[in-house]
Amino acid sequence: MLKLLRQGKISKWFSGIGQEAIAVGATLAMEEDETIFPMHRNLGVFTSRNIPLEKLFKQWQGKLGGFTQGRDRSFHFGTNDYNIWGMISHLGPQLSIAGGIGLAHKLAGEQKVALAFTGEGGTSEGEFHEALNVAAVWNLPVIFLIENNGYGLSTPIAEQYACKQLADRGIGYGMESVTIDGNNVLEVYETINKYAKSLRKKPRPILIEAMTFRMRGHEEASGTKYVPKKLMDAWAKKDPVINYENYLVKQKLLSDSDIEALKASIKNEINEGLELSYAEADIQVNHDKEVAEIYKPHDASTIDPKNPHKEKRRFVDALHDSLKQSMERHHNLIIMGQDVADYGGVFKITDGFTKLFGKDRVRNTPLCESAILGIGLGLAAKGYKSVIEMQFADFVTCGFNQIVNNIAKIQYRWGQASDIVVRMPTGGGVGAGPFHSQSTEAWFFHVPGLKIVYPSNTYDAKGLLNASIEDPNPVMFFEHKALYRSISDEIPNDYYTCEIGKAAYAQQGEDITIITYGMGVHWAKELSTNNPDVSIAILDLRTLIPLDTETIYESVKATGKVIVLHEDTLTGGIGGEISALINENCFEHLDAPVRRVASLDTPVPFAKDLERNFLGKDRLQGVLDELVGY
């Protein structure tokens, strides 16, 4: 592989020389239908699962026949056919996903275990703490395996952690832990095998630290000049392949001729795989295919209520009804979040759910947004749906990496769906200050692979949340807190859905169009009531991704004058993108410049008058007057 790298025939390479025993021993100790989460140097996981070498070579050469169709490199891939989960460069997130796989096994009553690798460097990440803590609290059958190879790129362990052994951290999580010789393949195999058997019978996590050494650079380009020669020489004597080979010869289980025959056989297998990979042509770019495959295909046909009976329900009640009916409809649906169980959530939307559905399906979580998002992704891999509540939309920052780098990208990367809805109580106007009032939808508007839904009324709240749960793709579902108990309407008691990706007119008009969503719809309606002489069309976007550009352009052409209104701050807000789209596609239909109305470019203040000044509502009238007179 190193020769091929130097010849430019494979991409960036992470060599596992010196620590092969861990990958091979651990993989062989697991059952073939149990999921393994490898890292950079775990080539032995793939070969021990008997993945055809030509498939691996195509992956490393960026060919269509690789696992990611040229969209990811080296070991950043997964394959459900071989029960291997692809890592991302951020290292820690896969530990939580392993917890999700473990939870799925536990919920299904399966005697199965998940195995997640990490390096000693990755144990410094917050996700390591979150993943182990949740696994311990929930007794999830997961083996967390630390490959302690001495260096995180060039940083020695003395500069990474202060404890004597990383396995000692298991004590703090209330889980068993052990340190083993990671260069002894038999010790690795026997240890993993012993604990895997135990965890299958009695689900719980285990932390195993395998001591080893990286004999090559973090990746080949970084080299090993920072490693003292004495240290390199000492570990060279502990080479796991050579020592195991010598052991087998000493036990008379292997002869010199056997060794040569094995090497020749492996060399032939490698060459055959290379020839098959070289024979495949380079990828031909297909623009439509690239764009289409960021989402899992889904029949989004709307579901009408079977019973026409309606009842007056508040916004908060509509969300409650949606979740209740979705839990009854989808027996594989799990709700997770802080205080969502017996307490019913801080806004009481899941009140009474534990009595109806039990604590296995309605799960209180520790304060660990990232781990719970990762667990949701692991559940998705095993056919579960999940609704994950951010107690406030502001708190999603703690899980940002899982959402934008794992959940959003994984369908595009290797075809793994993320059947997750993230509920986001959002918005200001309630005197909650800068950490409970932010409008965060624009943070995710730039991330391909996500869908963003933001209802403004009771009917849409229920129908769009139901549709979001039906959709196998990740949906960020925004709920304005100030609407929870301030608006109500007659809506169907029965289950129904609204179409994701379709805007709707909150009212028709001929003079000016206001394009908005969420609380902005109510501001626009109040503005229209206060200006009866102006015919205002109000277009409620309802969905921000995918964006209904067809209806946007239709509304612009009908009036020729446009205000784009949102509660979020002005700079970098979604209004800027909508304005650009209108300029590019409807310029000749405009009778005035497109105007944006939004909040100030400051944090959300607490004091009532300061917050009112922050929000764009009071600036609407002035902008309307300007456009009327333009």
C-alpha positions in Angstrom: 0.0 0.0 0.0 2.9 2.4 0.8 4.4 1.7 -2.7 1.0 2.3 -4.4 0.7 5.6 -2.4 4.1 6.8 -3.6 3.1 5.8 -7.2 0.0 7.9 -6.9 -2.3 4.9 -7.4 -4.2 5.3 -4.1 -5.2 8.3 -2.1 -4.0 9.6 1.3 -3.0 6.6 3.4 -3.1 5.9 7.2 -0.8 3.0 7.9 -1.7 0.5 10.6 1.8 -0.9 10.9 2.5 -1.7 14.5 -1.1 -2.0 15.7 -2.6 -4.6 13.4 -3.4 -7.0 16.2 -6.1 -4.8 17.7 -8.2 -4.5 14.5 -7.8 -8.1 13.5 -8.3 -9.6 17.0 -11.2 -7.4 17.9 -13.1 -8.0 14.6 -12.7 -11.8 14.7 -14.0 -11.8 18.3 -17.3 -10.1 17.1 -20.1 -11.9 15.4 -20.4 -11.0 11.7 -23.8 -9.2 12.1 -22.5 -7.0 14.9 -21.5 -3.5 13.9 -18.0 -2.2 14.2 -16.9 1.4 14.1 -13.3 1.5 12.8 -10.8 4.4 12.7 -8.0 5.6 10.4 -5.6 2.7 10.8 -8.0 -0.2 11.1 -7.5 -1.8 7.7 -7.7 -5.1 9.6 -11.4 -4.6 10.3 -12.2 -4.6 6.6 -10.0 -7.5 5.6 -11.1 -9.5 8.6 -14.7 -9.0 7.4 -13.6 -10.4 4.0 -14.4 -7.3 2.0 -13.2 -8.0 -1.6 -9.9 -6.1 -2.1 -11.0 -4.7 -5.5 -13.9 -3.0 -3.7 -11.4 -1.4 -1.2 -9.0 -0.4 -4.0 -11.9 1.3 -5.9 -12.8 3.2 -2.7 -9.2 4.4 -2.3 -9.0 5.4 -6.0 -12.2 7.3 -5.9 -14.0 5.0 -8.3 -17.7 4.5 -8.8 -17.4 1.0 -7.5 -16.2 2.1 -4.2 -18.4 2.3 -1.1 -18.9 6.1 -1.4 -18.9 6.5 -5.3 -15.9 8.8 -5.1 -17.4 11.1 -2.5 -15.1 10.1 0.4 -11.6 8.9 0.7 -9.5 6.3 2.4 -11.2 4.8 5.5 -14.0 7.4 5.6 -16.7 5.0 4.5 -19.2 2.5 5.8 -21.0 -0.5 4.5 -24.1 -2.0 6.0 -23.5 -5.2 3.9 -20.5 -5.9 6.1 -21.8 -4.2 9.3 -19.0 -1.6 9.3 -19.8 2.1 10.1 -17.8 4.9 8.4 -15.9 7.4 10.5 -15.6 11.1 10.0 -12.5 13.1 10.7 -13.9 14.5 13.9 -13.4 11.1 15.6 -15.7 11.3 18.6 -19.1 11.2 17.0 -19.0 7.5 16.1 -18.8 6.6 19.8 -22.4 7.9 20.3 -23.6 6.2 17.1 -22.4 2.9 18.5 -24.5 3.7 21.5 -27.5 4.1 19.2 -26.8 0.7 17.7 -26.5 -0.7 21.2 -29.9 0.9 22.1 -31.5 -0.6 19.0 -30.3 -4.1 20.0 -31.6 -3.6 23.5 -35.0 -2.3 22.4 -35.4 -5.2 20.0 -34.3 -7.8 22.6 -31.4 -8.9 20.5 -28.3 -10.3 22.2 -25.9 -8.3 20.2 -23.0 -5.9 20.8 -21.5 -2.8 19.1 -17.8 -2.2 19.0 -16.4 1.4 18.6 -12.7 2.2 18.1 -11.1 5.5 19.2 -7.6 6.7 19.7 -6.2 8.1 22.8 -6.4 11.6 21.2 -10.1 11.2 20.6 -10.7 10.6 24.3 -10.1 14.3 25.0 -13.1 15.2 22.9 -16.4 16.0 24.7 -18.2 13.4 22.7 -16.1 10.7 24.4 -17.5 11.8 27.7 -21.1 12.1 26.5 -21.1 8.8 24.7 -19.7 6.8 27.6 -21.9 8.6 30.1 -25.1 7.8 28.2 -24.1 4.3 27.5 -23.4 3.7 31.2 -26.7 5.4 32.4 -28.7 3.4 29.8 -26.7 0.1 30.1 -26.1 -0.1 26.4 -24.2 -3.1 25.1 -21.2 -1.3 23.6 -17.5 -2.1 23.7 -15.5 1.2 23.7 -12.0 0.3 22.5 -9.2 2.8 22.9 -6.1 2.3 20.7 -3.5 4.0 22.8 -0.7 4.4 20.3 1.4 7.0 22.0 0.8 10.0 19.8 -2.1 12.2 18.5 -0.4 13.1 15.2 2.7 14.5 16.9 1.4 15.2 20.4 2.7 12.6 23.0 0.4 11.2 25.6 2.0 13.2 28.4 0.5 16.3 26.7 -2.9 14.7 26.2 -4.0 13.5 29.5 -2.9 13.4 33.2 -4.3 10.1 34.4 -2.0 7.0 34.4 -4.2 4.9 32.2 -7.2 5.9 30.1 -9.0 2.8 31.3 -9.1 4.4 34.7 -11.7 6.8 33.3 -14.2 4.0 33.3 -14.5 4.2 37.0 -16.0 7.7 36.8 -18.7 6.4 34.5 -19.6 3.5 36.6 -18.5 1.0 34.0 -16.0 -1.9 33.9 -12.6 -1.1 32.3 -9.4 -3.0 31.5 -6.0 -2.3 30.0 -4.6 -4.9 27.7 -1.5 -5.5 25.5 -2.7 -4.3 22.1 0.2 -5.9 20.3 -0.8 -9.4 21.4 -3.5 -10.6 19.0 -4.5 -13.5 21.2 -4.9 -11.2 24.2 -7.0 -8.8 22.2 -9.2 -11.6 20.8 -9.7 -13.3 24.1 -10.5 -10.1 25.9 -13.0 -8.8 23.3 -14.6 -12.3 23.0 -15.0 -12.6 26.8 -16.7 -9.3 27.2 -18.8 -9.5 24.1 -20.3 -12.8 25.3 -21.0 -11.2 28.7 -22.5 -8.0 27.3 -24.8 -10.1 25.0 -26.3 -11.7 28.1 -26.2 -8.7 30.4 -26.3 -5.4 28.4 -23.9 -2.8 29.6 -20.8 -0.9 28.3 -17.2 -1.8 28.8 -14.1 0.4 28.3 -11.0 -1.4 27.0 -7.6 0.4 26.6 -5.2 -1.4 24.2 -1.6 -0.3 24.6 0.2 -0.2 21.2 2.4 2.1 19.1 2.1 3.8 15.7 5.2 2.9 13.7 4.4 5.3 10.8 3.1 8.9 10.8 -0.4 9.8 11.6 -0.7 9.7 7.8 2.3 9.2 5.6 2.9 12.8 4.9 3.5 13.7 8.5 6.4 11.2 9.1 7.8 10.2 12.5 10.7 12.6 13.1 9.1 13.7 16.4 9.4 10.2 17.9 12.6 9.4 19.8 14.6 6.7 18.2 14.9 4.6 21.4 11.1 4.6 21.6 10.7 3.5 18.0 13.3 0.8 18.4 11.7 -0.6 21.6 8.3 -0.8 20.0 9.7 -2.4 16.8 10.6 -5.4 18.9 7.0 -5.7 19.8 5.7 -5.9 16.2 2.4 -7.8 16.5 2.7 -9.5 13.1 6.3 -10.7 13.5 5.8 -11.8 17.1 2.6 -13.8 16.3 4.3 -15.3 13.3 7.3 -16.4 15.5 4.9 -17.7 18.1 3.1 -19.9 15.6 6.3 -21.2 14.3 7.5 -22.0 17.8 4.2 -23.8 18.5 4.8 -25.8 15.2 1.5 -24.5 13.8 3.3 -22.6 11.0 6.4 -23.4 8.9 8.7 -21.2 6.8 7.1 -22.7 3.7 3.6 -21.9 5.0 4.7 -18.3 5.6 6.0 -17.9 2.0 2.9 -19.6 0.6 0.7 -17.2 2.6 2.7 -14.1 1.4 2.5 -15.3 -2.2 -1.2 -15.9 -1.9 -1.9 -12.5 -0.4 0.3 -10.8 -3.0 -1.7 -12.4 -5.8 -5.0 -11.4 -4.2 -3.8 -7.8 -3.9 -2.6 -7.8 -7.6 -5.9 -9.3 -8.8 -7.8 -6.6 -6.8 -5.7 -3.9 -8.2 -6.2 -5.1 -11.8 -10.0 -5.1 -11.3 -9.9 -1.6 -9.8 -7.6 -0.2 -12.6 -10.0 -1.7 -15.2 -12.8 0.4 -14.0 -13.0 3.8 -15.7 -12.8 7.0 -13.8 -16.1 8.5 -12.6 -18.1 10.4 -15.2 -19.7 13.4 -13.5 -23.5 13.3 -13.4 -24.7 16.6 -12.0 -28.3 15.5 -11.5 -27.3 12.4 -9.7 -25.1 14.3 -7.3 -27.8 16.7 -6.3 -30.5 14.1 -6.1 -28.6 11.8 -3.8 -28.2 14.1 -0.8 -31.7 12.8 0.3 -33.1 9.3 0.5 -35.9 8.9 -2.0 -39.3 9.3 -0.3 -42.9 9.2 -1.4 -44.1 12.5 0.0 -47.8 12.1 -0.9 -49.9 13.9 1.6 -52.2 12.0 3.9 -55.7 13.3 4.4 -57.6 12.9 7.6 -60.0 9.9 7.5 -62.5 11.6 9.8 -63.5 15.2 9.0 -64.3 16.1 12.7 -62.3 19.1 13.9 -61.6 20.6 17.3 -60.1 23.8 18.4 -56.5 23.2 19.4 -53.6 25.5 20.4 -50.3 25.4 18.6 -48.8 23.4 21.5 -51.7 21.0 21.5 -51.3 20.4 17.8 -47.6 19.3 18.4 -48.7 17.1 21.2 -51.4 15.4 19.1 -48.9 15.0 16.2 -46.4 13.2 18.4 -49.0 11.1 20.1 -50.5 9.9 16.8 -47.1 9.4 15.2 -46.0 7.2 18.2 -49.2 5.2 17.6 -48.6 5.0 13.9 -44.9 4.2 14.0 -44.0 1.6 16.6 -40.3 2.1 15.8 -40.5 5.8 16.8 -38.4 6.9 19.9 -38.6 10.3 21.6 -35.5 11.6 23.3 -34.6 14.8 25.1 -34.0 16.5 28.4 -37.0 16.1 30.8 -39.3 14.8 28.0 -40.4 11.7 30.0 -42.4 12.0 33.3 -42.0 15.8 33.4 -43.4 16.1 29.9 -40.8 18.5 28.6 -40.4 22.1 29.7 -43.3 23.1 27.4 -45.4 20.0 28.4 -45.6 18.8 24.8 -44.9 15.2 25.7 -46.9 15.3 28.9 -48.4 11.9 29.7 -46.4 10.0 27.1 -44.5 7.7 29.4 -47.8 6.3 30.7 -49.0 5.7 27.1 -45.7 4.5 25.5 -43.3 3.6 28.3 -39.9 4.9 29.2 -38.1 2.7 26.5 -39.8 4.8 23.8 -39.9 8.2 25.7 -36.4 8.7 27.1 -35.1 11.3 29.4 -31.5 12.1 28.5 -28.5 13.6 30.3 -27.4 17.1 29.2 -25.6 15.7 26.1 -27.1 17.0 22.9 -24.4 15.6 20.7 -24.5 12.1 22.1 -28.3 11.9 21.8 -28.1 13.0 18.1 -25.5 10.4 17.5 -27.7 7.8 19.2 -30.6 8.8 17.0 -28.3 8.2 13.9 -27.4 4.7 15.3 -31.1 4.0 15.8 -31.7 5.0 12.2 -29.2 2.4 11.0 -31.3 -0.3 12.6 -34.6 0.9 11.2 -35.8 3.2 14.0 -37.2 6.7 13.8 -36.4 9.3 16.4 -37.7 12.7 17.5 -35.0 14.5 19.5 -36.0 17.6 21.4 -33.6 20.4 21.9 -34.9 22.0 25.1 -34.3 25.3 23.4 -33.1 25.8 19.8 -30.1 27.7 21.2 -28.7 24.5 22.8 -28.3 22.8 19.4 -24.8 24.3 19.3 -23.7 21.5 21.6 -24.7 19.0 18.9 -23.7 21.0 15.9 -21.0 18.6 14.7 -23.2 15.6 14.7 -25.9 17.4 12.7 -23.8 19.1 10.0 -21.0 16.6 9.5 -22.6 13.3 10.3 -26.4 13.4 10.1 -26.6 15.7 7.1 -23.9 14.1 5.0 -24.2 10.4 5.5 -26.9 9.6 3.0 -24.8 11.3 0.3 -21.6 9.7 1.4 -22.6 6.1 1.6 -26.4 5.8 1.4 -27.2 5.6 5.1 -30.4 7.4 5.9 -30.8 9.7 8.9 -34.4 9.2 10.0 -34.3 11.9 12.6 -36.5 14.9 13.5 -34.8 17.5 15.7 -37.5 19.7 17.4 -36.3 23.2 17.9 -38.3 25.5 20.2 -37.1 28.9 18.9 -37.7 32.6 18.8 -37.8 35.8 20.8 -40.4 38.2 22.0 -40.8 36.4 25.4 -38.1 38.2 27.4 -35.8 35.1 27.5 -32.5 36.9 26.7 -29.6 35.9 24.5 -29.4 32.2 25.2 -33.1 31.2 24.9 -34.4 33.4 22.1 -32.1 33.0 19.1 -33.4 32.2 15.6 -31.0 29.5 14.5 -32.5 28.3 11.3 -30.0 30.1 9.1 -27.1 28.1 10.7 -28.6 25.0 9.0 -29.8 26.6 5.8 -26.3 26.3 4.3 -26.0 22.6 5.0 -26.9 20.2 2.2 -28.7 17.1 3.3 -31.0 18.7 5.9 -34.6 19.7 5.6 -35.8 22.7 7.5 -39.5 23.1 8.4 -41.0 26.1 10.2 -44.8 26.2 10.6 -46.7 29.4 11.5 -50.1 28.1 12.4 -51.8 25.2 14.3 -52.9 23.3 11.2 -49.4 23.3 9.7 -47.8 22.5 13.0 -49.5 19.2 13.2 -49.5 18.3 9.5 -45.8 19.3 9.0 -44.6 17.5 12.1 -46.3 14.4 11.0 -44.8 14.7 7.5 -41.4 15.3 9.0 -41.6 12.1 11.0 -42.8 10.2 7.9 -39.8 11.5 6.0 -36.7 9.2 6.3 -34.4 12.2 5.9 -33.1 14.5 8.8 -35.5 17.4 9.5 -34.8 20.4 11.6 -38.3 21.3 12.9 -38.7 24.9 14.3 -41.5 25.8 16.7 -41.9 29.4 17.8 -42.2 29.4 21.6 -44.4 32.5 21.6 -47.0 30.7 19.4 -47.3 27.7 21.7 -50.2 29.1 23.7 -51.1 32.3 21.9 -52.8 31.0 18.8 -55.4 28.3 18.2 -57.6 27.0 15.3 -60.1 24.3 14.3 -58.0 21.4 13.0 -58.7 17.7 12.3 -58.6 15.4 15.2 -57.4 12.6 12.9 -53.9 12.0 11.6 -52.9 14.0 8.5 -49.8 15.5 6.8 -48.9 18.6 5.0 -46.5 18.7 2.0 -42.9 19.5 2.9 -41.3 21.9 0.4 -44.6 23.7 -0.5 -45.3 27.3 0.5 -48.8 28.6 1.1 -50.6 32.0 0.9 -51.6 33.2 4.3 -53.6 35.8 2.3 -53.9 37.0 -1.3 -53.0 40.5 -2.4 -52.2 42.6 -5.5 -50.0 45.5 -4.4 -47.1 44.1 -2.4 -45.9 40.6 -1.5 -44.5 39.8 1.9 -42.5 36.6 1.9 -42.0 35.3 5.4 -42.4 32.3 7.8 -43.0 31.6 11.5 -43.8 34.6 13.6 -43.3 36.8 10.6 -46.6 35.6 9.2 -48.4 37.1 12.2 -46.5 40.3 12.0 -47.4 40.6 8.3 -51.1 40.0 9.0 -51.1 42.7 11.7 -49.4 45.1 9.2 -52.1 44.3 6.6 -54.9 44.9 9.1 -53.3 48.3 10.0 -53.1 49.2 6.3 -56.5 48.4 4.8 -55.8 50.5 1.7 -52.8 48.4 0.7 -53.5 44.9 -0.9 -50.8 42.7 0.7 -50.1 39.1 -0.3 -48.5 37.1 2.5 -46.6 34.1 1.4 -45.9 31.7 4.2 -42.8 29.6 3.2 -43.6 26.9 5.8 -40.4 25.0 4.6 -37.0 26.6 4.2 -35.3 23.6 2.7 -36.4 22.5 0.2 -37.4 26.0 -0.7 -40.5 26.5 -2.9 -39.0 28.8 -5.5 -41.8 28.2 -7.9 -44.4 29.8 -5.6 -41.9 32.6 -4.6 -41.4 33.6 -8.2 -45.2 33.4 -8.8 -45.9 35.7 -5.9 -43.2 38.2 -7.0 -44.5 38.4 -10.6 -48.1 39.0 -9.3 -47.3 42.2 -7.4 -43.9 43.4 -8.5 -43.0 44.7 -5.0 -41.5 42.4 -2.3 -40.6 42.5 1.4 -38.7 39.5 2.7 -39.4 39.3 6.4 -37.9 37.1 9.1 -37.2 37.3 12.8 -33.6 36.2 12.5 -30.8 38.9 12.3 -30.4 40.6 9.0 -26.8 39.7 8.0 -26.5 36.2 6.8 -30.2 35.6 7.2 -32.3 33.5 4.8 -33.8 36.7 3.4 -30.5 37.5 1.6 -30.7 34.2 -0.3 -34.4 34.7 -1.2 -33.6 38.3 -2.4 -30.8 37.0 -4.6 -33.0 34.3 -6.1 -35.6 36.9 -6.9 -33.0 39.2 -8.4 -31.6 36.4 -10.6 -35.0 35.0 -11.7 -37.6 37.8 -11.5 -35.7 41.1 -12.2 -37.8 42.2 -15.1 -41.0 41.8 -13.1 -39.9 44.0 -10.2 -41.3 47.5 -9.8 -39.0 48.3 -6.8 -35.9 46.9 -5.1 -36.5 43.9 -2.9 -36.5 45.0 0.7 -35.5 42.9 3.7 -36.9 43.4 7.2 -35.2 41.5 10.0 -33.7 41.8 13.5 -30.7 43.9 14.4 -27.3 42.4 14.1 -26.9 42.0 17.8 -27.5 39.2 20.4 -31.1 39.0 21.6 -31.5 41.4 24.6 -33.5 40.6 27.6 -35.2 43.9 28.6 -38.7 44.3 27.0 -38.0 47.6 25.2 -34.5 46.5 24.0 -36.0 43.3 22.6 -38.8 45.1 20.9 -36.2 47.4 19.3 -34.1 44.3 18.3 -37.0 42.6 16.5 -37.9 43.9 13.0 -41.7 44.1 13.5 -41.7 47.8 14.3 -39.6 48.6 11.1 -42.2 46.9 8.8 -44.5 50.0 8.5 -41.7 52.3 7.3 -40.5 49.8 4.7 -44.1 49.3 3.5 -44.6 53.0 3.1 -41.4 53.3 1.1 -42.5 50.6 -1.3 -46.0 51.9 -1.7 -44.6 55.3 -2.7 -41.8 53.9 -4.9 
